[in-house]
């Protein structure tokens, strides 16, 4: 709870503070080539896809808590304690990802790809161009990071707990990563991020989404070897029988 509250506080603060004026503009490595190949040709189409990515992110972040925790673990499997723990794990992971992303946005101060269109195809007084808190938050992609955090959480829960106890666990894991990849691609299509922003977001999100549940909460959750090796026997002794335990 301390980690979750602290990370959530950092996320809130870094989404209020304006990014630093670092002067980082333009793409690196394959950014410009990928942008040319995937960016939609019209501003209206870009805005429509941006709305779709917002909706996709909302669904991705809702799924592990609403579906996996409340519906599957609580209602279907009848385990309210497991459902609560899963929900808290999810909140912790999302808060950590948000804190890392917000901090990176502030320190990097990278201009979004569409910044080159401000004053031409995009009005210079439009919110996307006029507000520094929006225009200079390209690195790295928060939509992508949070989507991959959710996908990793879904995989961690289903693989560790076998929520469906069949092949559907593996399928749900795969679908989660496909959906996260689609959201990341949409962020390039709507000209909100470069490929490098999306790639780093995917790496950070996956790392946090797997590390929090697997190394912190699910570590050593399997059967205890020491307890399975404990035996109780009744053996002859002086004046009668004795109960002997062996480890």
TAPEJO-V414473 format. One record per residue. N is the residue number from 0. PSI is psi as a letter, one per 40 degrees, with the letter a starting at -180 (NA if undefined). Layout:
n=N psi=PSI
n=N psi=PSI
//
This chain:
n=0 psi=d
n=1 psi=d
n=2 psi=d
n=3 psi=d
n=4 psi=d
n=5 psi=d
n=6 psi=d
n=7 psi=d
n=8 psi=d
n=9 psi=d
n=10 psi=d
n=11 psi=d
n=12 psi=d
n=13 psi=e
n=14 psi=e
n=15 psi=d
n=16 psi=i
n=17 psi=i
n=18 psi=i
n=19 psi=i
n=20 psi=g
n=21 psi=e
n=22 psi=e
n=23 psi=h
n=24 psi=i
n=25 psi=i
n=26 psi=i
n=27 psi=i
n=28 psi=b
n=29 psi=e
n=30 psi=d
n=31 psi=d
n=32 psi=d
n=33 psi=d
n=34 psi=d
n=35 psi=d
n=36 psi=d
n=37 psi=d
n=38 psi=h
n=39 psi=i
n=40 psi=d
n=41 psi=i
n=42 psi=d
n=43 psi=d
n=44 psi=d
n=45 psi=d
n=46 psi=d
n=47 psi=d
n=48 psi=d
n=49 psi=d
n=50 psi=d
n=51 psi=d
n=52 psi=d
n=53 psi=d
n=54 psi=d
n=55 psi=d
n=56 psi=d
n=57 psi=d
n=58 psi=d
n=59 psi=d
n=60 psi=d
n=61 psi=d
n=62 psi=d
n=63 psi=d
n=64 psi=d
n=65 psi=d
n=66 psi=c
n=67 psi=d
n=68 psi=d
n=69 psi=d
n=70 psi=d
n=71 psi=d
n=72 psi=d
n=73 psi=d
n=74 psi=d
n=75 psi=d
n=76 psi=e
n=77 psi=f
n=78 psi=g
n=79 psi=d
n=80 psi=d
n=81 psi=d
n=82 psi=d
n=83 psi=d
n=84 psi=d
n=85 psi=d
n=86 psi=d
n=87 psi=d
n=88 psi=d
n=89 psi=d
n=90 psi=d
n=91 psi=d
n=92 psi=d
n=93 psi=d
n=94 psi=d
n=95 psi=d
n=96 psi=d
n=97 psi=d
n=98 psi=d
n=99 psi=d
n=100 psi=d
n=101 psi=d
n=102 psi=d
n=103 psi=d
n=104 psi=d
n=105 psi=d
n=106 psi=d
n=107 psi=d
n=108 psi=f
n=109 psi=h
n=110 psi=h
n=111 psi=i
n=112 psi=d
n=113 psi=e
n=114 psi=d
n=115 psi=e
n=116 psi=e
n=117 psi=h
n=118 psi=e
n=119 psi=c
n=120 psi=d
n=121 psi=h
n=122 psi=h
n=123 psi=d
n=124 psi=e
n=125 psi=i
n=126 psi=d
n=127 psi=d
n=128 psi=d
n=129 psi=d
n=130 psi=h
n=131 psi=d
n=132 psi=e
n=133 psi=d
n=134 psi=d
n=135 psi=f
n=136 psi=f
n=137 psi=d
n=138 psi=h
n=139 psi=a
n=140 psi=h
n=141 psi=d
n=142 psi=d
n=143 psi=d
n=144 psi=d
n=145 psi=d
n=146 psi=d
n=147 psi=d
n=148 psi=d
n=149 psi=d
n=150 psi=d
n=151 psi=d
n=152 psi=d
n=153 psi=d
n=154 psi=d
n=155 psi=d
n=156 psi=d
n=157 psi=d
n=158 psi=d
n=159 psi=d
n=160 psi=e
n=161 psi=f
n=162 psi=d
n=163 psi=e
n=164 psi=f
n=165 psi=a
n=166 psi=d
n=167 psi=d
n=168 psi=d
n=169 psi=d
n=170 psi=d
n=171 psi=d
n=172 psi=d
n=173 psi=d
n=174 psi=d
n=175 psi=d
n=176 psi=d
n=177 psi=d
n=178 psi=d
n=179 psi=d
n=180 psi=d
n=181 psi=d
n=182 psi=d
n=183 psi=d
n=184 psi=d
n=185 psi=d
n=186 psi=d
n=187 psi=d
n=188 psi=d
n=189 psi=e
n=190 psi=f
n=191 psi=d
n=192 psi=i
n=193 psi=i
n=194 psi=d
n=195 psi=d
n=196 psi=d
n=197 psi=d
n=198 psi=d
n=199 psi=d
n=200 psi=d
n=201 psi=d
n=202 psi=d
n=203 psi=d
n=204 psi=d
n=205 psi=d
n=206 psi=d
n=207 psi=d
n=208 psi=d
n=209 psi=d
n=210 psi=d
n=211 psi=d
n=212 psi=d
n=213 psi=d
n=214 psi=d
n=215 psi=d
n=216 psi=d
n=217 psi=e
n=218 psi=h
n=219 psi=f
n=220 psi=e
n=221 psi=i
n=222 psi=i
n=223 psi=h
n=224 psi=d
n=225 psi=d
n=226 psi=d
n=227 psi=e
n=228 psi=e
n=229 psi=h
n=230 psi=i
n=231 psi=h
n=232 psi=i
n=233 psi=h
n=234 psi=i
n=235 psi=i
n=236 psi=i
n=237 psi=h
n=238 psi=e
n=239 psi=a
n=240 psi=i
n=241 psi=i
n=242 psi=h
n=243 psi=h
n=244 psi=h
n=245 psi=i
n=246 psi=NA
//
